[in-house]
Amino acid sequence: MNAAGGYAWQRRAPATASATRRAIAFALDSLVVFLLAWTLAFLLDTFQLLRIPDIDILGQKNPAAGLLWIVSIFEGGVGLLYFTLFEAAWARTPGKIVAGMRVATLEGAKPTLFESFLRNLLRLLWVTPFFVVFIALDLWSLRASELDQRMGDLAAGTVVIDERATATS
């Protein structure tokens, strides 16, 4: 907020990114996170710092299922670091760059490390047993909030801006 008590862009609301473009950027970033988590698990196993368990599937020992289980565990931490560090350093992830978006505070500045951490921490709720509820809440908040903010954005005081629309206006 500025000294007058209103938001810096109160006169002209920013062009926010659509849910579709956000989903595309998230899918691209999630692929990178999966590959990073897979590589981390593979390297830790190669250097014998981690043992990939054999998981019993229908009476058969399956090391591939064990690797996938480990990778899925790593994805939470790797994803939180990936999104937090990219957004705090450059206000965008590689997926957001491709989709033409960036994260900003309500004042229009690049988010701090804490703001980026907070907005992405709430995304970890998507990998709980109640993920459908949390994704639905995020979709609802995108539609219900004035600046198309998901729950993590509302908590952190951030917004995802459509840079392509901003550049043309």
C-alpha positions, 0 to 999 in steps of 0.5 A, a space after each residue: 500500500 502507498 501512503 494514501 492507503 491504496 494499492 500502487 496500481 489502484 488507478 489501473 489494475 494490472 492484467 492478470 494471467 488466466 487460469 489456463 496460462 497459469 496451468 500451462 506454466 505450472 505443467 512445464 515447471 512440474 515437468 522440470 521439477 519431476 526431472 530434477 527429483 528423478 535425477 537427485 534420486 538417481 544420483 543419490 542411489 548411484 553414490 549409495 547415499 540412498 537405497 531405492 526400496 523394492 515395492 511389492 506389487 501383486 506379489 512381485 518385487 518392483 524396484 521401478 515402483 520404489 524409485 517412483 515412490 522416492 521421486 514423488 517424495 523428493 518432488 515436494 521439497 525440490 518443487 518448493 525450492 524451485 518455485 521459491 528461488 526462481 520467483 524470489 530471484 527473477 519473479 518468474 520460473 521457466 514455465 512463467 517465462 514461456 507463458 509470458 507471466 511474472 509474479 509481483 507484490 500488490 505494489 508491483 515489486 518482485 516478491 521477497 524470498 519470504 513472500 515467494 516461499 509463502 505462496 508456494 508453501 500453500 501449493 504443497 497442500 495439492 499433494 495431500 490426500 485432500 488435494 481435490 479440495 485444495 485445488 478446488 479452493 485455489 480455482 475458486 479463489 482465482 475466480 472470486 478474488 479481484 486480482 485473480 489470486 489463488 490462496 497462496 497469492 492471497 496469503 503472500 500478497 502477490 499476483 501473477 501478471 500477464 506480461 504480454 497484455 501489460 506490454 501491449 497496453 
